[in-house]
Amino acid sequence: MSSEERDLTDVHRALIQAFIVNRKFTTSELQRALANILSVSNQIAQSGSEVGHEVRARDITEEQIDDYVGVANSALYHLDYEIRCTKDSDNSLTWQLEVLE
């Protein structure tokens, strides 16, 4: 098992699943999705109790997005997929799951 595979957590797996379903996210959509994933992960870590720490979308930084996407990309690379970030004409970022060629 590679170090990237060891670093892959359920949060990364859920993020990959979100990209498989949606294919494309704006930064704010990705912040909301990641906040929801992390909140559920925190609840599970608290043995399923409803008192797990809730993560808000505004608390998710670009650095965190880059970190989670980077680890997810390490796993996706072996499957010929990659999550790429592009800048739109209005300077907003879009994150998209793409097939590597």
C-alpha positions in Angstrom: 0.0 0.0 0.0 1.5 3.4 -1.0 1.7 6.3 1.3 -1.0 8.1 -0.7 -3.4 5.2 -0.2 -2.7 5.2 3.5 -3.5 9.0 3.6 -6.8 8.4 1.8 -9.6 8.7 4.4 -13.3 8.3 4.3 -13.5 12.1 3.8 -11.4 11.8 0.6 -13.5 8.9 -0.6 -16.7 10.9 0.0 -15.2 13.8 -1.9 -14.4 11.5 -4.8 -17.9 10.2 -4.8 -19.3 13.8 -4.8 -17.2 14.5 -7.9 -18.3 11.3 -9.6 -22.0 12.4 -9.0 -21.6 16.1 -9.8 -18.5 16.2 -12.0 -18.2 20.0 -11.5 -18.2 22.4 -8.5 -17.7 26.1 -8.1 -15.5 27.0 -5.1 -18.5 27.8 -2.9 -20.3 24.6 -3.9 -17.1 22.6 -3.1 -16.8 24.4 0.3 -20.4 23.4 1.1 -19.9 19.8 0.0 -16.6 19.5 1.9 -18.2 21.1 5.0 -21.1 18.6 4.9 -18.7 15.7 4.5 -16.5 16.8 7.4 -19.5 17.4 9.6 -20.7 13.9 9.0 -17.2 12.5 9.6 -17.1 14.4 12.9 -20.4 12.9 13.9 -19.2 9.4 13.1 -16.0 10.0 15.1 -18.2 11.0 18.0 -19.8 7.5 17.8 -22.8 8.7 15.7 -23.9 11.3 18.3 -25.6 14.4 17.0 -23.1 16.6 18.9 -20.2 16.2 16.5 -18.5 19.4 15.5 -20.4 21.1 12.7 -18.1 22.5 9.9 -19.4 25.5 8.1 -18.7 26.2 4.4 -17.2 29.6 5.3 -14.6 27.7 7.5 -13.3 25.7 4.5 -10.2 27.5 3.1 -8.7 27.2 -0.4 -5.6 25.5 1.3 -7.9 22.8 2.7 -9.6 22.3 -0.6 -6.1 22.0 -2.2 -5.0 19.4 0.4 -8.2 17.2 0.1 -8.2 17.4 -3.7 -4.4 16.6 -3.8 -4.8 13.4 -1.8 -7.9 12.5 -3.8 -6.0 13.1 -7.1 -3.3 10.7 -5.9 -5.9 7.9 -5.8 -7.7 9.0 -8.9 -4.5 9.2 -11.0 -4.2 5.3 -11.0 -7.8 5.3 -12.5 -6.9 7.8 -15.2 -9.0 10.6 -13.6 -8.0 13.9 -12.2 -9.8 16.8 -10.4 -8.7 20.0 -12.1 -9.2 23.6 -11.1 -9.8 26.2 -13.8 -10.3 29.9 -13.6 -13.4 31.3 -15.4 -13.6 34.6 -17.2 -14.9 36.3 -14.1 -11.8 34.9 -12.1 -14.0 32.4 -10.2 -12.6 28.9 -9.8 -14.3 25.8 -11.0 -13.3 22.3 -9.9 -14.0 19.5 -12.4 -13.4 15.7 -12.6 -11.8 14.9 -15.9 -10.5 11.8 -17.7 -6.8 11.8 -18.3 -5.8 11.2 -21.9 
